[in-house]
Each structure stands twice: as structure tokens, then as C-alpha cells.
């Protein structure tokens, strides 16, 4: 048997925590909820661990361990996974925009479809700078109220991200899953309301040690263009400073020019680039 042959060993979230580490939070949530399948990748016939993969919901995620790369395992695993998935539309992310991933994508008929920028701000601005940039308009920024604000936030998020293939489809169930995560704190979830009390924006923060993430930020379409995005970012960075963070990170679609411009104006710089590849039916 070829040394590049791979076996897919189906695994479950409860026993596959280490296999899930290379993938993002949403992938781990999907596996835990049974929406996608998790596999250990093992060389055949030796049975050595060479990586892991997740399949389902029209997407494939594939990770090959550093020491097992450039030996054909990626191509062998991709073929097994795609055979299992069938001929429908499929997407796959490449982190760091690696040349080997580009070659593998082309080999299996995938083309680049989206580019996601990972940006970082380090160090965080001083408290004096944050005060200078404070918003002075008729907007009240408060913290999220679990249970009371769930439906209103989901509805606003759907309007804000109607164009987005993942974020725009978040449900109250998805929100509940995230609020059950150990990192969630309601006072890290900032909500902007207008004079009538209607929710018009939000900045949801995620804090892990010294690194704070702008987890998701959104402005109601009718409130865009009036500085609310900058106000929420300023409030979010201030909150991260209060929580002891020394750096902030966020992800943004490369073609979202207004958002990218704002983040760069605030001092965020490129950390890495992620590319999503897509295969049509």
C-alpha cells in the first residue's frame, strides 16, 4: 500500500478535543452538536496519527500535522473526504494562505472565493486616548441582558449580516450555545441603543488571558455612517483594557472596505490571511 494512504477514523467531540484544536470555534460547536463529523487521520497500514478532519454542512476542514506534511497525506485525505461528501457544492478554508493548500485546492477543482483578514492591535490604546475618542452622540451603550435581549439581537444580527454566509444565519439556539461557553460574560457584550431604546448596534467581546477579541461587531443599516462603529470599537477597546488585555484581535472580510478602513485607522495591522475555497456542484 502507498505510504500516502490514509484511513478516516470517525471520532466524537467528547473524545476528540485534541483533534479539534486546529479548527475554529464554530467547527468545534458543530461537531459537539452532531452537525458535522470529526475524523482522526491515520496512515495506512501503519496506523500513525497524521492529522484530523471535519466534514459536513457543505464544508470540509483538513489538518495535517507538521511532521507528516509533504508526504501525500493531504491529497489522500482530501480524496477520501470528498468521495464521502459526494458531488455537491463544498467549501474549505486554508489558514495562512499556504501555497500547498492552493495547489491542493486547484487539484480538486476548488477556487478561491473569500479572503478573511486576521488583524491585531498591540498594545491597546491608553485610557487617555480612549477618552479622547469617546462617542458624544445620542446613543446609549449598555451590556447585553441574557434572556431579555436574545431575540432582538438575533433579528438585528440577521439584518446586519444578511450578506454573510455564516454570521447572517445565527439563531437563538446558536446564541445560547455561545453563551454557554466558559469565556462568555454578559458585561463583555456591548449593546448600543438609540433614544427610543431600539438596539442599533453591538460589539461582542471575547477575552482569553491577555488577548481580547472583537468577536463580532455590527451596526444597523439605518444607523451606519454616523460614527457608531467607531464609538462601539472605542468602547470595546476600553472594556478590554479594563479586563487586563494587552492586545486586541479581530477577523474581517477583506472586501469589507469600510470596516477594514476603520480598523486600520484605529491601529490594527495584519496578522495573517485566511482563504476560503469553493467547489461548485
Helices and strands as residue ranges (DSSP letters): E 6-11, G 13-15, H 17-20, H 25-32, E 37-43, E 49-56, E 59-64, G 66-68, H 73-85, E 90-95, H 99-107, E 111-122, H 127-132, E 140-143, H 150-160, G 167-169, H 172-179, G 186-188, E 189-193, E 199-208, E 211-219, G 221-223, H 228-242, E 247-253, H 257-265, E 269-279
